[in-house]
């Protein structure tokens, strides 16, 4: 039984609403993303004589296995990585010998226990590069705060924010760990996970009450997740902060996984009615689909 807590909220999530114009437009990137963006400028793979293609492909193997919900056969891996069977076998055998991956009795490969923390940097770099133009565009078109969040081992975390140009606005902050029961980003990423991952996210964060609208009953949460999965978007109606509303859409990955999502946040007073809400949801979902397509083709 997960205990609902009314107060004692972690300090990292108390600042749900900020109105400091000095932070307007500021985007602070996770360290791993900053490193990747610097390393990838001007096409390093083509220009850097010291770049190791074998090491790059090995990291791609780890990333691929991290994103897949089930083990993969070697044929599937070499096809996705676009390498020969000989090269693929050498990569897999090396990673297996080093204890990074395991092979089951059916000849399928998966990440070894404890290896999940090795691969997020490369994935985050791809996600960030694909998503940033679209969340910039979303914020500019609707004049509200747009955010990008990703699923980590035991949490949903904000990794990019484009602030609204308005002085009075709903804000977000890179590095915030999002409540899986209250924020639209937290709810939508959690909703599309397996029951085991859902439970892990809820237990890791806890179920906190932020406002009178926050969902803290477990059965009500299950019903909320079912609705979100069916309709394909999530809404936070003053569940994280009074007078704030937020709309989120999933970024769908391989095999219908949802490793990330985007959102648009705004003060309730600027929502003009049902038609305005429909237009916002359609816009957020369209941007999320575009990001997913770019990730698949990258």
C-alpha positions, 0 to 999 in steps of 0.5 A, a space after each residue: 500500500 502506497 501512503 499518501 502524504 499531505 505535507 513534507 514534500 521534497 524541496 526539489 518540487 516545491 517551486 511549481 510556479 515561478 514568475 522571475 523574468 530574468 529566467 525567461 528563455 533560459 534553457 539549462 541542459 543536463 551535463 551529458 547532453 551538453 557534452 554530446 552537443 559539443 562533441 557532435 558539432 560540425 559532424 565529428 564522426 566525419 571529421 575527427 580522425 580519432 573517432 572510433 566507429 567500433 566504440 560508437 557502435 558498441 554504445 549504440 548496441 547498449 542504447 538499443 537494448 536499453 530501449 527494447 522491452 524484450 531481448 533481441 536476436 543478433 539478426 535484429 541488432 545487426 539490421 537496426 545498427 546496419 552492420 555486417 553479421 561478422 561485425 555484429 557478432 564481434 561487438 556482441 561477443 565483446 560486450 558479453 565478455 565484459 559483462 555489459 550484456 547477457 545472452 539467453 538460451 534462445 540466443 537473444 541479448 539483453 542488458 546485464 543487470 546494473 548496466 542501465 545507467 551506462 547508456 542514457 547520455 547518448 539517448 538523451 543527446 538524440 532526444 534533445 537534438 530532435 525535440 528542441 526545435 519543436 518545443 521552441 516552435 510550440 512555445 513560440 506558436 502558443 506563447 506558453 511554457 513548453 517542456 521536455 521530460 524523460 524517463 530515467 531508472 526510477 523517476 521522470 525528470 525535466 530535461 529542457 524548458 522554453 519559458 513563456 514570454 508572459 510575466 505571469 506564467 507557469 514555469 518549469 526547471 531542468 532537473 525537476 523530478 516530476 510527481 507521477 500522480 500529479 504533473 501531466 508529464 509525470 502522469 503520461 510517462 507513467 501511464 504508458 509503462 508496465 505495471 511494474 515500472 508504474 509501481 516503481 515510479 510511484 514508490 520512488 517518488 511517493 504520492 503527495 498532495 499538492 492541491 485539493 485537485 491532486 489524485 492520491 487514491 491508488 484506484 483513482 490513479 489507475 483509472 486516470 492512467 487508463 484514460 490517459 492511455 486511451 485518449 493519448 494525452 494527459 492534463 494537469 488541472 491545478 493538480 500540481 499548482 493552484 491556477 495552473 493547467 498543463 497538457 502533455 503528449 507522449 513521444 512514442 519510441 520503439 515497440 510503442 514504448 514511451 521514454 519521453 513526453 512534451 508539455 505546454 503549461 499555462 495559467 488557467 486564466 489564459 485558457 479561453 474555453 473548450 475549443 482553445 483547449 482542443 487546439 492546444 492538445 492537437 498542437 502538443 500531440 502533433 509536435 510529439 509525433 514529429 519528435 518521435 518520427 525524427 528519433 526513429 529516422 536518426 
